[in-house]
Amino acid sequence: MRWQGWITLLGVWLWVDLLQPLHAGTDPSLEPPAATFSLLFGGDTYFGEHEFDAGQSLSGEHLLQQHGYRYSLERLLPLLTAYDQIILNLETPILEGVGLPSSPKEAAGYPVHHGKGGPTARTLKAVGVTALALGNNHAMDQGGEGLEQTLAALDKAGIGYFGAGRNSMEASRPWHQQVKVGDKILDLFVLNAYAYRQPYDKDFHY
């Protein structure tokens, strides 16, 4: 899923015209601007703790520990703060501990990710992230317990999520948010789906 990443950040502007149709002969330049609502969709998002931890074992520099998690987003803040809502794809479980030693994917030789629940969730919340898509190939990197910790961390931070859940009903439920555009309240629904992969079904039963 890294083929998109932050490079393919896609801003989707939803323009909602709240004006009545203009009457014949009305000068459009005298009309007030239409109310707007802006939504930013971002690709794979991950602070890279797994890579940093591996580099640290080789005496590498751990930038997250030195500068904090927000450091990696400083150049993106002008973009992030320009939108009303931000929805990203979370490409990692976020855990209270460093990782879970019983990760079934790691035991099977798959590359796995892990994020640290406190700083990951707090940083995403601080820069305005509204919701995270979890329907991807890394959501279950730390097994069911890793997913539970991820959901708990997002609940605690007040960040919405969709595409995964504690049961099938929750996992298939779209994310729903009411947004105000001018004097109207509109319903926003966002769906997340992940392509079926036979090895994941066979090896991990999901």
TILUMPA-298586 format. One record per residue (C-alpha): residue in three letters; x, y, z. Coordinates in steps of 0.05 Angstrom, whole numbers, padded with zeros to 5 digits, always signed. Layout:
N
AlaXYZ ...
//
This chain:
206
Met+00000+00000+00000 Arg+00061+00046+00000 Trp+00053+00062-00074 Gln+00011+00122-00054 Gly+00035+00148+00012 Trp+00038+00222+00027 Ile+00062+00237-00043 Thr-00008+00223-00070 Leu-00046+00266-00021 Leu-00110+00284-00056 Gly-00150+00344-00035 Val-00224+00337-00052 Trp-00263+00401-00048 Leu-00337+00392-00039 Trp-00371+00455-00063 Val-00443+00461-00040 Asp-00483+00518-00070 Leu-00532+00545-00020 Leu-00558+00600-00064 Gln-00625+00600-00099 Pro-00621+00600-00175 Leu-00604+00669-00201 His-00661+00708-00232 Ala-00653+00733-00302 Gly-00615+00798-00304 Thr-00582+00787-00236 Asp-00509+00807-00233 Pro-00470+00746-00206 Ser-00414+00790-00181 Leu-00462+00821-00130 Glu-00483+00754-00101 Pro-00449+00728-00037 Pro-00400+00670-00048 Ala-00428+00600-00041 Ala-00413+00566+00026 Thr-00360+00512+00021 Phe-00336+00451+00058 Ser-00267+00421+00046 Leu-00244+00350+00056 Leu-00173+00323+00050 Phe-00162+00250+00034 Gly-00091+00225+00048 Gly-00056+00160+00031 Asp-00014+00113+00074 Thr+00003+00146+00140 Tyr+00055+00117+00187 Phe+00108+00150+00230 Gly+00157+00093+00216 Glu+00171+00067+00286 His+00188-00002+00261 Glu+00241+00026+00214 Phe+00268+00073+00267 Asp+00273+00017+00318 Ala+00311-00026+00268 Gly+00358+00031+00252 Gln+00369+00045+00325 Ser+00396-00025+00334 Leu+00448-00006+00282 Ser+00464+00059+00319 Gly+00420+00099+00273 Glu+00389+00166+00290 His+00319+00163+00319 Leu+00288+00228+00296 Leu+00221+00215+00329 Gln+00252+00210+00397 Gln+00297+00270+00386 His+00246+00318+00356 Gly+00178+00288+00370 Tyr+00126+00259+00323 Arg+00100+00327+00300 Tyr+00169+00341+00270 Ser+00154+00295+00210 Leu+00091+00335+00193 Glu+00118+00406+00200 Arg+00124+00418+00125 Leu+00053+00391+00114 Leu+00019+00435+00166 Pro+00000+00490+00115 Leu-00036+00437+00075 Leu-00069+00403+00134 Thr-00094+00466+00166 Ala-00127+00489+00101 Tyr-00182+00436+00105 Asp-00244+00427+00148 Gln-00238+00352+00154 Ile-00178+00305+00144 Ile-00184+00231+00130 Leu-00122+00188+00123 Asn-00105+00115+00114 Leu-00071+00089+00177 Glu-00018+00040+00153 Thr-00002+00010+00221 Pro-00031-00015+00286 Ile-00018+00033+00343 Leu+00001+00000+00408 Glu+00012+00017+00481 Gly+00075-00026+00481 Val+00131-00032+00430 Gly+00099-00092+00396 Leu+00066-00158+00408 Pro+00114-00218+00405 Ser+00059-00264+00382 Ser+00045-00227+00316 Pro+00020-00281+00269 Lys+00042-00243+00207 Glu+00113-00234+00232 Ala+00117-00308+00249 Ala+00097-00324+00178 Gly+00152-00279+00150 Tyr+00109-00219+00129 Pro+00135-00148+00142 Val+00097-00117+00200 His+00088-00047+00227 His+00075-00020+00296 Gly+00061+00050+00320 Lys+00062+00076+00391 Gly-00009+00092+00413 Gly+00002+00153+00455 Pro+00045+00197+00410 Thr+00016+00171+00345 Ala-00057+00184+00363 Arg-00042+00250+00398 Thr-00002+00277+00340 Leu-00054+00259+00288 Lys-00108+00291+00331 Ala-00066+00354+00341 Val-00057+00366+00267 Gly-00132+00359+00254 Val-00142+00288+00231 Thr-00216+00272+00236 Ala-00218+00199+00217 Leu-00173+00141+00196 Ala-00185+00085+00146 Leu-00164+00018+00175 Gly-00183-00029+00117 Asn-00113-00044+00093 Asn-00058-00097+00093 His-00025-00073+00158 Ala-00085-00064+00204 Met-00076-00135+00231 Asp+00000-00135+00234 Gln-00003-00147+00309 Gly-00063-00194+00307 Gly-00130-00184+00340 Glu-00100-00155+00404 Gly-00063-00104+00362 Leu-00127-00083+00329 Glu-00161-00077+00397 Gln-00106-00031+00421 Thr-00111+00010+00358 Leu-00185+00021+00366 Ala-00177+00038+00440 Ala-00122+00089+00424 Leu-00166+00122+00371 Asp-00226+00123+00417 Lys-00185+00155+00471 Ala-00158+00208+00424 Gly-00227+00223+00395 Ile-00208+00202+00324 Gly-00260+00166+00282 Tyr-00244+00103+00243 Phe-00276+00056+00192 Gly-00257-00005+00152 Ala-00242-00049+00212 Gly-00275-00063+00279 Arg-00287-00110+00337 Asn-00337-00149+00296 Ser-00362-00154+00224 Met-00418-00105+00235 Glu-00372-00052+00262 Ala-00320-00065+00209 Ser-00369-00056+00151 Arg-00402+00007+00180 Pro-00387+00071+00141 Trp-00359+00131+00179 His-00414+00182+00188 Gln-00405+00255+00204 Gln-00453+00313+00202 Val-00421+00376+00173 Lys-00446+00447+00172 Val-00442+00483+00105 Gly-00470+00552+00110 Asp-00537+00546+00144 Lys-00546+00473+00124 Ile-00527+00409+00161 Leu-00505+00354+00112 Asp-00490+00280+00124 Leu-00422+00256+00103 Phe-00411+00181+00095 Val-00343+00150+00079 Leu-00333+00076+00061 Asn-00269+00035+00063 Ala-00257-00032+00031 Tyr-00196-00076+00023 Ala-00186-00126-00034 Tyr-00192-00200-00016 Arg-00125-00235-00009 Gln-00125-00311-00008 Pro-00060-00318+00033 Tyr-00087-00273+00087 Asp-00151-00313+00090 Lys-00114-00379+00091 Asp-00058-00360+00139 Phe-00093-00311+00186 His-00168-00322+00175 Tyr-00184-00251+00156 
//
